[in-house]
Structures are given as C-alpha cells and as structure tokens.
Amino acid sequence: MTTAERVQAIVDYGFAERQARFLVLVMRHSGLCIKRQYGTFANVARGGEKCNAFFDKLVRRGYAIASDCVHNRARLYHVYYKPLYHAIGEPESRYRRGVPARQVAERLMRLDAALMSPDLDWLATRSEKFAYLTARTEVHAVESPAAASEQRPDLFPGTFPIGIDADGRAVLLYVATKPWTEDFRTFLIGHVDLLATLATWTLRVVFPPSLQRVVVEYRRAVYEQLENRLDAQTVNDLQWYFFHCRRGTDWRQPPYNSADSLKARFRQCSTAFAGPRFAHLYRRWLVNGDSVLTPVPATVSDAFASGRAGLDLRLLSHTYDQFSPLVSRRRVRRSRLMADATEGDEGRRSLNPSLNPVP
C-alpha cells in the first residue's frame, strides 16, 4: 500500500486527514504516542480542545489504551486496535502488542524521529526494504522480498525505517539508545549493500539528551565503518593477527619463543587494531571468516566526500525518563501494557562490549 492509501483507509474510520496521517505514522513507527507529539505534528496545543478531543475519541472507541505514569507526570497512548492495523496492511504488526517498560522510551524516540520528516515515504518493514533493494538491483530478482529476507538475515538489521523523499533521496534512520556503538556498527554494515545502489542518501542518527556525550563516538563509527576502507596490507595483517588471537598463540613456547620479529609484529598489530572497530570486526570474523574483511564499496566510502551522502546527527529536545515505569489500568485481561521495570535484569547489559579487548 502507498502512504496515501493507508491514510485514506484510516479516514474511512471517521478521522480527519491530518489525524489519519498521524495515526499512520504512529502505527508504522511505534504504536505509542503522547499528546505532545500530536500537538507538534498538527500544530495545535497539546492540552488544547482539539488535541484532547482526538485522544478522547481514540480511547472512547476502543482504538487505543491510555496509561498513566505511577508518578502522574505523563500519559501514554497505545494504539492497538487490530482492524486499524489491518486497514493499513499490517494486521500482525508488533506495534499493536503489549510493550515492555524498557522499550517505551525508544518507541517514543522513534516516533519523534519520524515526525522530523513526516512527509517521507517510509519503508518500515523488512519486506518493503528488500522490495526496494530488488527494484534497484538484480539481487534476488526471481525471489519474493519475503524469501530474500529469510536468506539474508545480515541485511537490514534492526527495525529502523528508511524514508524516501520526493527526489528519491533515502534517509536511513537510527535511534541511539546505548552509550556504546556495537549495535550501530552492525546496523551500518547491514545497510552497505543498499547504500552502494543509492545515488543520494542521508544517515540520520537521533540521540536522547542523556547520550549527548557519545555523539562523537557515533560519528567516529560512521567514519570507520563507511569511509575508512581497509587496504590490502591491512587486510593481510588482520588475517594473520586474528588467526593468532583465535589460536591463542603462546609466544613463549617453541617455535615462537625465539621469533622476535613475529612477536614484534603481533605487538604492533595489537596496538594498531585496538578499539571498538576491530573488536567488533574480530567477533564477526569468528563467525563469518575472511569475508567480513572485504572493504566497503568505493561508491560508499566516497559518498560523503563527493556530497552524495550526508550525516545528520540530531539531539532530541525532550527527555523520556518520565515514561518508565508505566502501569496499565485498563483491559487487565490483555497482556500487561508495561512490564514492571524493577523485575529482573532482562535486556540490561552491564558491560560495554566494544571495550572488551581482542583476546
């Protein structure tokens, strides 16, 4: 379905076109929203009569559930009504299901990021992204996008959407929620095949205020993964170094104990290949072998210098801590809207994987 068809399908439920456009964005990007976001989109007061009437209508008709924070500082709306999702062609969307508390802030940030460019034509699902890639290349030309998606799990990691503007420029969106760049590097690598086919594109990374200090680390990750290509000598050194790291070579034992040149080379490689980029590359190499050492295409590495690509790093102006923990006071028979944020440590990471040294 096109964006216009989705909007018209929601209009048929009795909503104004502006309200329908907002609901389509919500259902395709987060499933969750707050009044402030609708106020920004519709250019109305978030506590005004029009805004309140819209959300009251959603709840009254059973299209959405309203949930209050335990400290009463905010109210969250979850659009879950299955016929609405069916109307836009996504009846099994994960966004209509219950939301763990740890995901609330990220969901709201996703929607805020989409609202920065609400008029883009968003590719929100893996099948849409594969269909778009297939239309630009001969890859998987005889297969359906769904089948191609199953065969290439390394492509399009994560669930972040890709926007296409009226001129055909692609906007790759990423919402940073962690102070390390491990997942972001995987995201960049998984989109290289698409970037190589694009004439113009923008990489947009959105940060909450709490992560302002790591913006420079994400910028460095973009340079290392997309701009700084590995040359032949570096690839050769990496193959040798990774081999001995995996083997756990003991340089004190024969025949290496007297090979000063080899020990010196290993020390040089240890220094040269320190840092998050090569720690991440080593973990990929353990799984996929030397194929991960293939340099990115020159069309990608030269894109920023030539002006075909742009890097858009944006700091969100709102905080999101007030939305967790949340409790649902309605429809108790359904899965709880939010899990208790204090139960267990699921989803938490105590260590920064990008700082773990290569063995």
N, C-alpha and C positions, 0 to 999 in steps of 0.2 A: 504494500500500500504506500501511496505517496503521503507526504505531510498534509496536503490539502484534503485528501480522502479521509485521513484519520480525524482531522478537525471537523469535517462535515459529519462524520459518524457520531461525534460527541455532541455537536449542535443538535442533532436529531433527538437527543435525550432532553432537550429543553434548556440548553445553556446558550448564552450569547457567544459570539465567535471569539471574543477576547478570553472569556472564561474557558472555552473549549481548547484554545491554543495552550493556555496554561496547564490544563489538565493533561493534555497530551505530553507536554514536557515532563510533568510530574510522573506519569505512569511509565514513561520510557527511560527515565534517568534515576529515579529514586523511590517512588511510591510514597514518599513522605514529603510534607511541606509545612510551612508555618505562614502565618498571616503576613509577616514582613516580606516574604518572598513574593506573594501575590501582589502586595502593595507596590513593590518595586517594578514588577512586570506590567501591571495595569496602570501604574502612575496614579494610584489612589492612596488615601491614608490607610495605614494598616489596621487602625482601630476604628475606621470610619464606617458609615452605614452601608456603603456598597460592599466593602470587604467583609463585614460581619454577616451580611445577608448571603453572600456567596458561600461562606463556610457553614452557616446555619443550614443552608439548603443541602449541602453535601451530607451533613450528619443526619438531618431530618429524613432524607430519602434513603438512608442506609448505604450511601456510596462510600462513606469514609467514617473512621472512628476517631474521636478526639481523646487524647491522653494528656493528663496534667503531670507536670513535674512534681516530685514529692515536696519540693520547696516552693511550689506555686509561682515560679518565675517565668514559665513559658507553657504554651500548649502546642502540642504536636498533632498533626492530622495525617492519618494513614489511609490513602485511597486504595481500597481492597476489593471493591465490588466487581465480581468476575465478568458480568455482561459488559461493563465498560472496557475491560481489557480485551474481551472478545471482539468488541466493536472496532478496536484499532489493530486487530490481527494478532494479538499476543495473549490468548486466553490462559496460557500456562506461565506467564511471566513470574519470575521470582519476586518481583517487587510487590505483588499482592499478598505475599505470605507474611507471617509474623516476623518481626525484626529484633534480633538480639540487641541489647543495650549498647554493646561495644561498636555496633555498626551505625548507630543513629547519626553521630556527628559526620561521618564520611558520607552518608546518604544526603544529608543536607548540604554539605560542601559540593557534592556532585551537581545538585540542582542549582546552587548559586553559580557554579562554573558554567553550566549550560545557559543560565539567564544572562551571562555576559554577552552571548551571541544567540539570542532566541530565534533568529530568522534562518539559521543554518539548517541545512537538510541533514539530520543526524543519522548515522549508521550506528544503531545501538546494540545489535546482536551480532554474534559471530557469523551467522549465515549471510547477513547483509554485507559484512566486511569481505567475506570470501567472494560473494557475488560481484562486489565492486572490483576486487582484485582480478577476478576471472575476466571481467569485461575489458580490463586494461592489458591483459597478457594472454598467452596461450596456455598458462599453467592451469591444470585441471579443467581444460576446455570441454572434455567429454564427460565430466562428472558434475553432479549437483553440488551446490555450495555446502550443503549439509554433509555429503560424503567426503568432500575435500577437507572440511573442518575436522572430521574424525581422523583422517590420515595425517594431518599436520597439526598436532597439538602444540607445537612450538610456535606457531604463528598466532598473532593477536592474543598474547597472554593478558589476563585480567579482563575486566568488564567495562573498561572506559570507552566511551563513544568516540566516533570520528565524525566531525562536521564537514560538510561540503558547502562552500558559498556559491553565489550566483555565477562567479567567474571560474569555478572549478577548482579553486584553491582548497586544499584539505587542511583541517585543523585537528591535530591529534591532541586529545585532552588527557591529562594525568593529574590526579588529585593526590598530593603528597600528604601522607598521614604518619610517616615514620621518620625519625631523625637520621636514619642510615639509607643508603642508596641501593641496596641489594635488589629489591623488587623493581625499582625503577630501571636498573640496568637490564634486567630480564625483559621488561616492557620494551625498551629501546631495541634490543636485539630482535625481539619477536616482530617488530614492525619494519625492519630493514628491507625486506622483500617488497613491501608496499611502497616505501619511500623511494626505492630505486625506479619505480614506474611513474612517479608524480612529477609534473612539470614545476609546480609550486606548492609549498606546504609550510605550515606553521606548527611548531611544537609548543603547546601551551601547558605550563605546569603551574598549578594553583596550590598555594600554601595557606594554612591557618596561621593566625598571628603567633601562636606558640612555637612555630617552626621557622620563624624568620631567620634565626641564626644559622640554619643549614642551607639556605638558598644557594650560597656559593658552592657547597658540596654538590648540589644537583647540577649546577652549571658546569662544574668540572666533570661530572659523569657524562654529560652530553658531549663535551669535547673529547673525552677519552673513548667513548663508545662509537661516536658517529664521525668525528672529524680527524682524529689522530690514527691514521691507518698503520697497521703493522707491516714493516718491510720484511724482505726475505731473510735478512740476517737475524732480525728479532724473532721471527717465527722459528728459525733453526735453533736459536738459543732457548726459546721456550720449550720446544720439544725435548731438548736434552735436559733442561732443568726440571720440567715436570716429570720426566721419566725417573730421575733420581729421587725426587720428592716422593713419588708413589712407591718406589722401591725401598725407600728408607736407607739409602746407601750410607754405610758406616765408613767414613773417610779415614778412620784409624786402623782399619783392617786391610790386609793384603787383598788385591794388588794396589789399593789406593793410598796406603799409608805413606808411600814414597813418591806419589804423583803430585808434586807441589803445584804443577800447572793446572791440573784438574780441580784441586781444592781451591786454588785461586779463582778459577772460572766459576765455581759454584758460589763462592762468596760474592763475586761480582754480580752474578745473576740474582742472588738473594737480595742484594741492595737495589738493583735495577727493577726487579719485579715485586717490590713491596707495595702495599697499598690495596685499597678496595678493588681496583680494576682487575688486577692479576689474581687476587684471592678468589674473586667471582669467576674469572676465566678458568682457574685451576679446577674448581668444583664442576664446571661444565665439561672440562676436558676429561675428568674422571668418568663421566657418564657417556660422552659422545665421541671422545677421541680427538684426533688431529683436525677433524672437520671444523671445530669451533675456532681454529686459528686462522681460518680464511679471512683475509681483510674485507672490510665492508666495501661495497662497490664505490668506485671513484665518483660516480654521479651523486652519491650520498655524501661522501666526505667533502666534496667541493661545493655542495649546495649553499652553505652559509656564506662562503667567500664570494660566490657568484651572485648572491642576492635572491636565489630561487627559494631559499628557506629562511625562516625566521624563528627565533627563540623568544617566547613570550612568558616571562616569569612574573606571576601576579600574586600579591599578598592580599588575602581576603580581609575585609574591614570589620568583620563580625567574629565574635567568639562563639563556641559551641559547647563549652563545658556544662552549661546550664541545662542541656537536654539529656543528661545522663546522671543518675539513673531515672528511668521513667516507669510509671505504672499504668496499666490499662484498667479502667474502672467499668468497662462495658464488655458485653459478649464474653463472659467468663468461660463459656463452653468452647470457644475457639482457643487455638494456641495463644499463649500469652504474648501480647504485643512486644513486650520487652523482657528479657531475662534479667534476673537480679544481678546488678553489676558487681555485687560483692561475693558472689558464689563462684568458687573455683578460679583457676588461672588460665582457662582455655583462651587461646588466641593471644596470650601475652608472650612476649619474648624478653628474657632477662638479659640477654647478651646481644651485642651488635655483631652480626655475622661478618660484616665487611671488615671488622677489625681483627678477626681471627687470622693469625699468620699462616702462610702456607707451610705445611709440615716440612 
